[in-house]
Amino acid sequence: MSTIMPDQGASLDRAIVPRPVRFNITDDSPRYWFGDDPFRTHFFNALFTTFPPGENFFVRSVLHFRDRITDPAQQADINAFAGQEGTHANVHQDHLEVLLRQGYRSLARQNRIIDGFLRLTNRAAPKLALALTVALEHFTAMLAHQALSEPARFHDPAHADFLPLFDWHAAEEIEHKAVAFDVYQQVDGSYARRIFAMLLATLFMAAILVPWRMTPLLYRDGLLFDGGTWRDGLAFVYGRHGIFRSPWAHYRQFYRRDFHPWDVQDYALVERFRQRYASGEWQASHGLQPA
């Protein structure tokens, strides 16, 4: 049961708005686009390029159970969730295509493995697939929260071609962060399955993403055995103030039986983006066009 009071939820306009955008990520974009740093750039390359198979998995996992949802408002949220996630997959696929042309071919091979595993999970264990979606959506919500609340860490180092991607994706992840969870609670709600899924998601995010996904990228650049690259990079990810350690309090909330994604009341973080996007100011400031 959520700890959010009904009047709090009712007072917030949590509209989920799909926003198709064409970003300026091209072959002319800098290779090391995040702080001119190979490790940090490849961390985000490794993460962002998992989104094409990952986001499509999320959509399949939720849509599998939509016939059990009778509330029209929740059905509308599911449609909007699918629209946002589908656009995210397409945008990050465009980024992946740029990286493939730069010679990082391992990403395509790994995505085929990831996609195969996720499709098998959808077919063989749909409730586990939905629970994994809930767990991974918690990770994306945590990263989105960091991206919007700590601009000095995320916006300032990002090249202009990639900067708006952080705003856009993070805002939409926060908008829809409870959709899969609410569907899961209606069609299953098993606490044990939810926690098991989070342990699997944590294993992938914290222990597999960097060594498996990033190693070939650094090898391609001749930096695999560069001690300084790894020392500084691992501190960025796992250090005291690293991306995977600083949101610890946010992460551990998931393990409460009565957890709900909106226990973290961070919708205010997206308000400025929503207003600027609706007025067209955000797109114009970054030179972006509708997809």
C-alpha positions as CSV (number, residue, x, y, z in Angstrom):
1,M,0.0,0.0,0.0
2,S,1.4,3.4,-1.0
3,T,2.4,5.9,1.7
4,I,1.2,8.8,-0.6
5,M,-2.0,10.3,0.7
6,P,-4.8,10.5,-1.9
7,D,-5.1,14.3,-1.7
8,Q,-1.4,14.6,-2.5
9,G,-1.8,12.5,-5.6
10,A,-4.9,14.4,-6.7
11,S,-3.1,17.7,-6.4
12,L,-0.4,16.8,-8.9
13,D,-0.9,17.0,-12.7
14,R,0.9,13.8,-13.5
15,A,0.0,13.8,-17.2
16,I,2.1,11.3,-19.3
17,V,2.8,13.0,-22.6
18,P,4.6,11.3,-25.5
19,R,6.9,13.8,-27.2
20,P,8.4,12.6,-30.4
21,V,11.7,14.6,-31.0
22,R,14.5,14.3,-33.5
23,F,17.8,14.9,-31.8
24,N,21.1,16.2,-33.3
25,I,23.2,13.1,-32.5
26,T,25.0,12.4,-35.8
27,D,28.3,11.1,-37.1
28,D,29.6,14.7,-36.6
29,S,28.9,14.5,-32.9
30,P,32.1,14.2,-30.8
31,R,33.2,10.7,-29.9
32,Y,33.8,11.5,-26.3
33,W,30.7,13.6,-25.7
34,F,30.5,13.5,-21.9
35,G,33.2,15.7,-20.4
36,D,35.6,14.7,-23.1
37,D,36.1,11.5,-21.0
38,P,36.2,8.1,-22.6
39,F,35.0,6.1,-19.6
40,R,32.2,8.3,-18.7
41,T,31.1,8.7,-22.3
42,H,31.1,4.9,-22.7
43,F,29.2,4.4,-19.5
44,F,26.4,6.3,-21.0
45,N,26.9,4.8,-24.4
46,A,26.7,1.3,-22.8
47,L,23.6,2.2,-20.8
48,F,21.7,4.2,-23.5
49,T,22.1,1.6,-26.2
50,T,20.5,-1.1,-24.0
51,F,17.3,1.0,-24.2
52,P,16.1,-0.2,-27.7
53,P,15.7,-3.9,-26.6
54,G,15.0,-2.8,-23.0
55,E,12.2,-0.2,-23.6
56,N,10.5,-2.6,-26.1
57,F,10.6,-5.3,-23.4
58,F,8.9,-2.9,-21.0
59,V,6.1,-2.2,-23.4
60,R,5.5,-5.8,-24.2
61,S,5.5,-6.7,-20.5
62,V,2.9,-4.1,-19.7
63,L,0.7,-4.6,-22.8
64,H,0.6,-8.4,-22.1
65,F,-1.7,-7.6,-19.1
66,R,-3.6,-4.6,-20.3
67,D,-6.8,-6.7,-20.9
68,R,-7.0,-7.1,-17.1
69,I,-7.1,-3.4,-16.5
70,T,-10.6,-1.9,-16.5
71,D,-10.0,1.6,-15.3
72,P,-10.1,4.0,-18.3
73,A,-7.6,6.4,-16.8
74,Q,-5.1,3.6,-16.2
75,Q,-5.7,2.4,-19.8
76,A,-4.8,5.9,-21.0
77,D,-1.7,5.8,-18.9
78,I,-0.7,2.5,-20.4
79,N,-1.1,3.9,-23.9
80,A,1.0,7.0,-23.1
81,F,3.6,4.8,-21.4
82,A,3.9,2.7,-24.5
83,G,4.1,5.8,-26.7
84,Q,6.9,7.3,-24.6
85,E,8.9,4.1,-24.3
86,G,8.6,3.4,-28.0
87,T,10.0,6.8,-28.8
88,H,12.8,6.3,-26.4
89,A,13.7,3.0,-28.1
90,N,13.8,4.7,-31.5
91,V,15.9,7.7,-30.3
92,H,18.5,5.5,-28.6
93,Q,18.5,3.2,-31.7
94,D,19.6,6.2,-33.7
95,H,22.4,6.8,-31.2
96,L,23.4,3.1,-31.5
97,E,23.6,3.4,-35.3
98,V,26.1,6.3,-34.9
99,L,28.2,4.2,-32.6
100,L,28.1,1.2,-34.9
101,R,29.5,3.4,-37.7
102,Q,32.2,4.4,-35.3
103,G,33.2,0.8,-35.0
104,Y,31.7,-0.3,-31.7
105,R,30.2,-3.4,-33.2
106,S,29.9,-5.3,-29.9
107,L,26.9,-3.3,-29.0
108,A,24.8,-4.8,-31.8
109,R,25.8,-8.4,-30.9
110,Q,25.1,-7.8,-27.2
111,N,21.7,-6.2,-28.0
112,R,20.7,-9.4,-29.9
113,I,21.6,-11.4,-26.8
114,I,19.6,-9.1,-24.5
115,D,16.6,-9.0,-26.9
116,G,16.6,-12.8,-27.2
117,F,16.6,-13.2,-23.4
118,L,14.0,-10.6,-22.8
119,R,11.6,-12.0,-25.5
120,L,12.0,-15.5,-24.0
121,T,11.1,-14.0,-20.5
122,N,8.0,-12.4,-22.0
123,R,6.9,-15.7,-23.4
124,A,7.9,-18.1,-20.6
125,A,7.3,-16.0,-17.5
126,P,5.1,-12.9,-18.2
127,K,4.7,-12.1,-14.5
128,L,8.4,-12.1,-14.0
129,A,8.8,-10.0,-17.1
130,L,6.4,-7.4,-15.6
131,A,8.2,-7.6,-12.2
132,L,11.6,-7.0,-14.0
133,T,10.0,-4.0,-15.8
134,V,8.9,-2.6,-12.4
135,A,12.5,-3.1,-11.0
136,L,14.3,-1.6,-14.0
137,E,11.8,1.3,-14.1
138,H,12.9,2.0,-10.6
139,F,16.5,2.3,-11.8
140,T,15.6,4.6,-14.6
141,A,13.5,6.7,-12.2
142,M,16.6,7.0,-9.9
143,L,18.8,8.0,-12.8
144,A,16.2,10.4,-14.1
145,H,16.0,12.0,-10.6
146,Q,19.7,12.4,-10.5
147,A,19.9,13.9,-14.0
148,L,17.3,16.5,-13.3
149,S,18.3,17.3,-9.7
150,E,22.1,17.5,-10.2
151,P,22.6,19.4,-13.4
152,A,26.3,20.1,-12.6
153,R,27.0,16.4,-12.7
154,F,24.9,15.5,-15.8
155,H,24.1,18.6,-17.9
156,D,27.3,20.6,-17.7
157,P,29.6,17.8,-19.0
158,A,27.3,16.7,-21.8
159,H,27.9,18.0,-25.3
160,A,25.2,20.2,-26.8
161,D,24.1,17.3,-29.2
162,F,23.4,15.1,-26.2
163,L,22.3,17.6,-23.5
164,P,18.6,17.7,-24.4
165,L,18.5,14.0,-24.4
166,F,19.0,14.0,-20.7
167,D,16.2,16.5,-20.1
168,W,13.7,14.8,-22.3
169,H,14.3,11.2,-21.3
170,A,14.6,11.9,-17.6
171,A,11.4,13.9,-17.6
172,E,9.4,11.2,-19.3
173,E,10.8,8.5,-17.1
174,I,9.6,10.4,-14.0
175,E,6.2,11.0,-15.6
176,H,5.5,7.3,-16.2
177,K,7.5,5.7,-13.4
178,A,4.4,4.3,-11.7
179,V,2.6,2.8,-14.7
180,A,4.2,-0.6,-14.7
181,F,4.1,-0.8,-10.9
182,D,0.4,-0.1,-10.8
183,V,-0.3,-2.7,-13.4
184,Y,1.9,-5.2,-11.5
185,Q,0.0,-4.6,-8.3
186,Q,-3.3,-5.3,-10.0
187,V,-2.4,-8.5,-11.9
188,D,0.1,-10.1,-9.4
189,G,1.4,-8.0,-6.6
190,S,3.8,-10.7,-5.3
191,Y,6.3,-9.1,-3.0
192,A,8.7,-12.0,-3.3
193,R,8.6,-11.9,-7.1
194,R,9.2,-8.1,-7.1
195,I,12.2,-8.4,-4.8
196,F,13.7,-11.3,-6.8
197,A,13.3,-9.2,-10.0
198,M,15.1,-6.3,-8.3
199,L,18.0,-8.5,-7.3
200,L,18.3,-9.6,-11.0
201,A,18.0,-6.0,-12.2
202,T,20.7,-4.9,-9.7
203,L,23.0,-7.6,-10.8
204,F,22.7,-6.4,-14.4
205,M,23.0,-2.7,-13.7
206,A,25.8,-2.8,-11.1
207,A,27.8,-5.9,-11.9
208,I,27.3,-6.7,-15.6
209,L,26.7,-3.4,-17.4
210,V,30.2,-2.1,-16.8
211,P,32.4,-5.2,-17.3
212,W,30.4,-6.8,-20.1
213,R,29.1,-3.8,-21.9
214,M,31.9,-1.4,-21.6
215,T,35.0,-3.6,-21.9
216,P,34.7,-4.0,-25.7
217,L,34.2,-0.2,-26.1
218,L,37.4,0.6,-24.1
219,Y,39.3,-2.1,-25.9
220,R,38.2,-0.6,-29.3
221,D,39.7,2.7,-28.1
222,G,42.9,1.1,-26.8
223,L,42.1,2.0,-23.2
224,L,41.2,-1.3,-21.7
225,F,44.4,-1.6,-19.8
226,D,44.8,2.0,-18.9
227,G,44.8,2.2,-15.1
228,G,43.9,5.9,-14.9
229,T,40.9,5.4,-17.1
230,W,39.5,2.7,-14.9
231,R,40.4,4.3,-11.6
232,D,38.6,7.6,-12.4
233,G,35.8,5.8,-14.2
234,L,34.9,3.3,-11.5
235,A,34.9,6.2,-8.9
236,F,32.4,8.0,-11.2
237,V,30.1,4.9,-11.1
238,Y,30.7,3.2,-7.8
239,G,32.6,5.8,-5.7
240,R,31.2,7.4,-2.6
241,H,29.3,9.9,-4.7
242,G,29.0,7.7,-7.7
243,I,26.0,7.3,-9.9
244,F,25.1,3.9,-8.4
245,R,25.9,4.8,-4.8
246,S,24.5,8.3,-4.2
247,P,20.9,7.3,-4.7
248,W,21.1,4.5,-2.1
249,A,18.2,5.8,0.0
250,H,16.1,6.1,-3.1
251,Y,17.0,2.5,-4.2
252,R,16.4,0.8,-0.9
253,Q,12.8,2.1,-0.7
254,F,11.9,-0.5,-3.3
255,Y,12.4,-3.2,-0.7
256,R,9.5,-2.0,1.5
257,R,6.4,-4.0,1.2
258,D,4.3,-0.9,1.0
259,F,6.5,0.9,-1.5
260,H,5.0,2.9,-4.3
261,P,7.1,4.9,-6.9
262,W,5.4,8.1,-6.0
263,D,6.7,7.8,-2.4
264,V,9.5,9.8,-4.0
265,Q,7.6,13.0,-4.7
266,D,9.8,14.4,-7.5
267,Y,7.3,15.4,-10.1
268,A,8.2,19.0,-9.6
269,L,11.6,18.3,-11.2
270,V,9.9,17.9,-14.6
271,E,7.6,21.0,-14.4
272,R,10.1,23.4,-16.0
273,F,10.8,21.1,-18.8
274,R,7.0,20.4,-19.4
275,Q,6.3,24.2,-19.6
276,R,9.2,24.9,-21.9
277,Y,8.4,22.0,-24.2
278,A,4.7,23.0,-24.4
279,S,5.6,26.5,-25.4
280,G,8.2,25.3,-27.9
281,E,11.0,27.2,-26.1
282,W,12.9,24.0,-25.2
283,Q,13.0,22.7,-28.7
284,A,14.0,26.1,-30.2
285,S,16.8,26.5,-27.6
286,H,18.4,23.2,-28.7
287,G,17.6,23.5,-32.4
288,L,15.4,20.4,-32.4
289,Q,12.6,19.3,-34.7
290,P,9.6,17.0,-34.2
291,A,10.3,13.4,-35.2
